[in-house]
Amino acid sequence: MTGLLNESTGAAHAAVLGLGAYRPRRVVPNSEILEHIDSSDEWIQTRSGIKERRWAEPDETVLMMSTNAAKDALVDSGIDPAQIGCVIVATVTHLYQTPAIATQLAVAVGAPTAAAFDISAACAGFCYGISMANDMIRGGSAKYVLVIGVERLSDITDRTDRGTAFIFADGAGAAVVGPSDQTGIGPVVWGSDGTQHYVISQKESWQEAAGSSNWPHLRMDGNPVFRWASFEMAKTAQQALDVAGVKAEDLDLFVPHQANMRITDAMRRALKLPEAVKVARDIERQGNTSAASIPLAITAMRESGEARSGDLALIIGFGAGLVFAAQVIRLP
């Protein structure tokens, strides 16, 4: 039977058209972390590369940070908010099961009738969102999509846990994705390894926390996470290059999730990236912001002049689940 349905037609290509970021006002140096754990500034920097991080003040909510980052991305893209057809928010720290924060964000940025939903893909969330936006635009279900990665990880960080207290931080990054005359987003390589779901997880369920005055906290088994991220994710990153038809020497930027400076260095070596490829190291001053880390890192590189419009960047996110996603994108 034919003729009953019209086929949805979208753009031939999609690209990131604009980027935005929000960094909380409060800067937290390692010395403040050391008030609660038995460690040293040298140990923290050696293990993670972190010198300081940003923690949100009470008024810097998930919605507030997302709104600021999203508005900057819209201005950067030149797209009218009313043209946004879908809002995707990647976060694990909007601490309400429902409704999605994306619905409130859509109203806040001036796209009140856009489709809107949250995704929980931890540190891979931004890359997941970019892939979904790319598919929506090419499939015709939205012309422009707003993708946000946002976290207030300080809310669920155990300040007395020597293994995690120094790692996590807060912030938001956003991207506007829309139609393009040429390919601006390469094929995604993504997946998960649920057999290791326990190595990064909440310590307690919400049900367990219900009768307590404390939020559930994050826990992480550092050694297996380091091994998995350093070696397996380098393979995923290489696959993303391969499916995009890009060689290491073609890249301008490598922007991995800002999890740990040693992981970044291990991946850079495994990929055999030329010295000319600039590597994001935003974790030094920002900490690990999970879903927000990649757009925050790209924005920092743009602000410093390391990244320019048209640059080819390999991005890869990986984290709790264990989930991962990587793709090559061209910067706006």
N, C-alpha and C positions, 0 to 999 in steps of 0.2 A: 504494500500500500504506500503510495507516495502523495505528496502535496498537502499533508496535514500539518506539517511543522516547517517553519522557516529556520534555516540554519543561522546560528549566531556567528557574526563575522567581526573580528577584531583587527587590531593593527598588525602589520607584518613584523614589527620589531617594537621592543620596549627598552627604556633606559631610565636611569636615575637622573631626574631633572633638577633636583635641589636637595640641599642638606641643611640640617640645623642641629643645635646642641644646647643643652642646659647643664651647667656645672653648679652644684650647691655652693653657697657662700663660705661655709665653714671648712677650713683646711685643718686636717688632723695629722700632725707629724708623728713619727714613730715614738717619740718620747712620751706622748700621751697614751699610746697603746701600752707602753711598758709600765705604766702605773698599775696595770691589772694582770700582767703575765710576767713570768720569770723568763726573760729573754734579753736580747740586746739589739741595738740599732744595727750593728754589723751583721748579726745573725739574720735579721729580717731582710736586710738588703741583699745578703748573699743568697738566701733561700728564694727570694721572690723578685728582687729588683725594686721593691717599693720603698720610697722615701717618705711619702705622705699620701693621703687620700682625702676625698671630699665626703663629708657626711651631711645629710640634709637637716635643716632646722625644722621645727614643727610646722611652719607655714609652707615649707617646700614639699608639698604632698606629691604623690604619684601623678595626680591630675595637673597640679600646677607646673611641675617640671615638664611633663609631656606637652602641655599647652604651649609653653615657651619654646621648646625645641621645634614643635610642629609649625608654629607661626613663622619662625626663622626659616624653616625649610620651604614653606609656601612662598615667602618673599624671595628666597634664593631662586626658586623655580620660575617665578613670574606667573604662577597659576592661581586663578581666582578660587578661593575656598569653596564656592558654590559648585565648582566643577568636579570636586572630589566625589567619586562614586563609592569608595569603600575606605574604611579606617581600620587598620590592623594594629593592635597593641601587643607587643611581646613583653611579658612580665611574669615574674613569680612572686611579686611583692605587693600586688593590689590585694589587700588582705580581706576581701569580700568574695565569697563564692559567686555571688550574683548581685546586681547586674554587672556586665562587663564594663570596665572603665572606658572602653572605646566609645560607648554610646554617649557618655558625658563629654568626652574629648571632641567628638564630632560636633556637638553643639557649641563647645567653647571656641572652636576654630572657624565656625561659620559654615559647616556642612551638616546641618541638623537632620537631614533625611538620608544621609549616606548609610549604606550597609556598614555595620560596625561589630567587631568581635575581638576578643582577646585570645592569645595563644600562649600555652605554657610549654615552652621548649628551652627553658633555661638559657644558657649562654649561647646557644645556637639560634635563639628566637629571632634575632634581626635577619639572619640569613634565610631562615624559614619564611619570614614575612616578605622579603625581597623576591624569593622564588614564587610565592603565591601571587604577589602583585604582578609579576611578569606574566604568569599564566592567565590571570584575569584579563589583563589588557590585550594580550594576543588572542584570547578566547572570546573577547567581546562583552564580558560581564561587567566591566568597568573601564572607563577611559583613563581616569587618573586615580591612583591609590596612594594613600598616606600610610606609611609604615613607621611605627615608633618602637624603639626599645627603651624601656624605662625600669629602673629599680631603686628601691630604698632598702638595700640589704642590711643597712645598719639596724633596722628594726628587728631582724631575725638573726643577728650575729651575737654569739656568746662572747662577751668582752673578756671572759676569764679563760677561754679555750686557747691554749698556746698554739695550737695548730691552725686556727682559722681567724683569730681575733684581728690580725694585722692585714688580712687579705681583702675583705669585702668593703664595698663603697657604694655611693649613690650617684645618680645622674640620669640624663635622658638624651637620646639622639633620635633624629627623625630624617626620613627621606620621602620625597615625592617621586613617584614612579609614573611614567606616562608613555605615550606612543612616541616612536622615534623613526627617523629615516634610515637608520642603520642599527645593527645589533649593539645594544649597550649593556645587556645582561646575558652572560653565557649560561649554558645548561648547568643546572644544579646537580651536585653529587651529595646525596644526603642519606641518612639512615639512623639506626640506633643499635645499641647492644644492651638489651634489657637484662642479660645475665649478670651485668655488673651494676645494676640499678642502685645497689646499696652503698657504693663507694662515695657518692655525693647525695645527701638526702636530708630531709628534716629529721631531727632527733625524735620529735614527738608528733603525734597526729593532732589535729585540731580538737578532736574529742578528748584526748588526754590533757590538753591545755585548758579545756573549758572550765575546770574547777580550780585553775591556778591563776596567779597574778602575772605569770610570765607568758610571753609568746613562745611558740616552738622555735627552736634554733637549728641552724644548719650544722651538719657534720660532714667531714670529708676525710677519707683515708688517702693521705697525700701520695704515698709511694706508688700504688697502682694507678692513680689518676695521672701522675707524672709520666709513668711508662706508657700508658695508653695514649695520652695527648702528644707526647714527644715523637712516638714512632708510628702508631696507627694513623694519627691525623696528618702526618707528613705524607702518607700514602694517599689519603683522601684529597689532600691539596694537589698532589701530582695528578690524580685522576681528573680534578676540575680543570687543570691546565690542558690535559689531553683532550677532553671532550669539547673544550672551547677552541682547540686548534692553536693553542698559544704555547710558546716555549718560555722557559725561565728568563732568557735574555730579552724577551719581548716585553716583560713587565716593567712598569715604573715603580710600583708600590707592592709591598706585602703587608697586609693588615689582618693579622690573626686576632682572635679573641684575646683580650689582654688578661690572661690568666696568671702568667708567671714569666718573668724575663728569661729564665733558663729554658722553659718550654719553647718560647719564641726562637731562641738561639739554636736549639736542637732541630727545630723544623727548618730553619733557614739553612743549616748545614746539610740536612737530609735532602732538601730540594736543590742544593748546589746553586743558590741564587748568586748572581754576579754582584760585585761590590756596588755597581751602579743602581741596583734595586734598593730603594729606600724602605726601611723596615719600621713599622709603628712600634713605639715604646712608650705609649701614653700611660702605661701602668705605673711608671716611676712616680708620677705626680697625682694620678687619679685613683689608683687601686683597681681592683677587679669589680666592674659594674655589671657583670653578667650580660643580659640582653642589650644593654646600652653601650658596651665597650667598643664595638666596631665603629658605629657612627661617631662616637666621641673621639676615637683615635683618628679617624679620617679628617674630622673637622679640625683637630689640633694640627694635623699635617698641612692642611690648607692654610690655616692661620699663620703658620711658621714659614710658609713658602716652599716646604718640601713637596707638597702636592699641588698640581695645577690642573686646570680644566683640560679634559681629554686624556688624562693619564689612565693607563691600564692598571687595574689593581686586582690582586688575588685576595679575596676575603674568605675567612673560614671561622665558623663558630663551633664550639664543642663544650659539652657540660653534662649536668645531671641528667641521668636517664639510662644509660649514657646516650646522648643524642649528638648529631653533628650535621653540618651542612657547609658546602663551599661552592663558590662560583667566582668567575672573573667578571668584573664590571668596569665600565668606563666612567670616569668622574665627570660630573657636570661642570 
